[in-house]
């Protein structure tokens, strides 16, 4: 009774069956080329992050000066840096940190972006005030605002997460708000109002489930931005503090030795690229399947 | 006459609409620096500062005054173009910004030209050759562009073009007015590494917008009445596709300024991005506060300009 138009929207490609719509969506996702290649790329990084203690048991901060500047080879798969630290360990533990930061920023956005967007979109009295602050936060160039916030909070992993969440929540809120504004005027919502449903129930049961598709697409791109921005911050010396390995600070340290030991910057750089590209492809795939209005025509 | 009047009222409306945003931006920048945990003067002065020195720093920053007085002072300063004194540079924040911002603007403008030329060209080409290898190649390069971090691309270019081949300097900056060729030599690699993300974004948006327009009935009509394909593409399709694309330019400029932070640091270019990074690392709070506000205010102005251009291009908006 509560489900909205999601079940009523048919796609020409799907024959009429009694299949659960979530199942049908999943099946379409797993037949989507972009989604699958994105999942593959990002899967590598996720796996490395999850299995870090087992695949990279060597302490990423352990110094071994006699092994410094070893090129990638049999002894050290990714070579070593200027302190003889294993780059394999550093890049894999860096992957774990990137994934944790990306996931935290996405989670904070999912909660607060949805909350702010839903309130602004649903309650007209709140809309103006909330969106003015939102617009002001969005007027700042993203990285500059993040840098300004780290000036206040100080450089650390937690502060990078907070800074990036503050930078991106207004963007997420805007996307949720625009879906909510459209859905609020739908007839099935009016029907629910007429049937006596309260605001909370209408938002939770009737509006938000139907606002999820653009949000999920946004969050997968957001994961990519968050990982990229965190790498930028730590490249500038404003993220997690060394010796904690992040892809950004490994590259910043490797800059001095980019001629004699180019692997120190290229390997984390490629890891970063794989992550961002995987998430972008994942986002493209999700958009094609979940939100066909925004599809880049195939 | 009527047209001029319309334009003036349009600009005025946009500027008035931007005022609340600027007001909140200035409140946020002011508030941020007051949220610094602990005493900023002890962070600025360092561990060896004497109580007298700390008191001096506090009174220089106006931190010894009540909050409301500080707020009034900040707004009074804004109205007079006085944003305080940079600790790091020992100069007025406004005058430092006026020296540094043109460098960032020049670099961003160069990157914007690259973005528009490559992004539009590849997007249009991909749309016209939809589902051919040209389309797929263009979209693959666009995907690569939005996925490669600009500082990584910059580092690779430095290794390859500056160190291995020795074609271009590894960093530094020469002003355009001092030496245009030197400017091109120092700005080309930074501008390319800065532009690539936006090239990818614009190519993707241009392609989907063009495909949308090419499916419209009036395009079919134009082709059916025997107009040459080139004319239909350039006149009917492109001019209509460009209207929605214009709105993206404001976002692109904001992304370019954002990206210039790391590009300027990487290539040692003395622009706003490098300055603000240095200011944060050296805890030069007045510079961070003033610089952040001025750059954002500048972007708000750019967006008003883009909005006005958009309205001029689209009669539905102009009269709506």
Contacts between the chains, C-beta under 8 A, distances in Angstrom:
chain1	res1	chain2	res2	distance
A	132	B	20	5.4
A	132	B	21	6.8
A	132	B	24	6.0
A	133	B	24	5.8
A	135	B	21	5.1
A	135	B	24	7.8
A	136	B	20	8.0
A	136	B	21	5.0
A	136	B	22	8.0
A	136	B	24	3.6
A	136	B	25	4.8
A	136	B	28	6.3
A	137	B	28	7.1
A	139	B	21	5.6
A	139	B	25	5.7
A	139	B	296	5.4
A	139	B	299	6.3
A	139	B	300	5.4
A	139	B	303	7.8
A	140	B	25	7.0
A	140	B	28	8.0
A	140	B	292	7.0
A	140	B	296	5.0
A	141	B	254	5.4
A	141	B	255	7.7
A	141	B	257	4.6
A	141	B	258	3.7
A	141	B	261	7.8
A	141	B	295	6.7
A	141	B	296	7.2
A	141	B	299	6.5
A	142	B	254	7.8
A	142	B	255	7.8
A	142	B	258	4.9
A	143	B	258	4.4
A	143	B	259	7.2
A	143	B	261	5.0
A	143	B	262	7.2
A	144	B	257	7.3
A	144	B	258	6.1
A	144	B	261	6.2
A	144	B	273	7.5
A	144	B	276	6.3
A	144	B	292	6.1
A	144	B	295	6.2
A	144	B	296	7.7
A	145	B	292	7.4
A	147	B	261	6.6
A	147	B	276	6.3
A	147	B	277	6.5
A	147	B	280	5.4
A	148	B	29	7.4
A	148	B	32	6.1
A	148	B	276	7.8
A	148	B	280	7.3
A	148	B	288	5.8
A	148	B	292	4.9
A	149	B	32	7.0
A	150	B	280	6.6
A	151	B	32	7.7
A	151	B	36	7.8
A	151	B	279	7.7
A	151	B	280	4.2
A	151	B	283	7.3
A	151	B	285	7.2
A	151	B	288	5.0
A	152	B	32	5.3
A	152	B	33	7.2
A	152	B	35	5.4
A	152	B	36	5.2
A	224	B	147	7.8
A	228	B	149	5.8
A	231	B	149	6.1
A	232	B	149	7.1
A	232	B	151	6.7
A	232	B	261	7.6
A	232	B	262	5.2
A	235	B	151	5.6
A	235	B	262	6.3
A	236	B	261	7.2
A	236	B	262	6.2
A	236	B	265	6.1
A	236	B	277	5.4
A	237	B	281	6.2
A	238	B	277	7.6
A	238	B	280	6.5
A	238	B	281	7.4
A	251	B	151	7.2
A	251	B	152	7.2
A	251	B	155	7.1
A	255	B	155	6.9
A	258	B	155	6.4
A	258	B	158	7.2
A	258	B	159	5.6
A	258	B	163	7.8
A	259	B	159	7.2
A	259	B	163	5.8
A	262	B	159	6.1
A	265	B	152	7.5
A	265	B	155	5.4
A	266	B	156	7.5
A	269	B	149	6.9
A	269	B	152	3.9
A	269	B	155	7.1
A	269	B	156	7.6
A	272	B	149	5.5
A	272	B	152	6.6
A	273	B	147	5.6
A	273	B	148	5.5
A	273	B	149	6.9
A	273	B	152	6.8
A	276	B	146	7.8
A	276	B	147	4.4
A	276	B	148	7.8
A	276	B	149	7.1
A	277	B	143	6.5
A	277	B	144	7.4
A	277	B	147	3.6
A	280	B	143	6.4
A	280	B	146	5.9
A	280	B	147	5.6
A	281	B	143	7.1
A	295	B	208	7.9
A	296	B	204	6.2
A	296	B	207	6.8
A	296	B	208	4.6
A	297	B	130	7.5
A	297	B	207	8.0
A	297	B	208	5.9
A	297	B	211	4.4
A	297	B	212	7.4
A	298	B	131	7.6
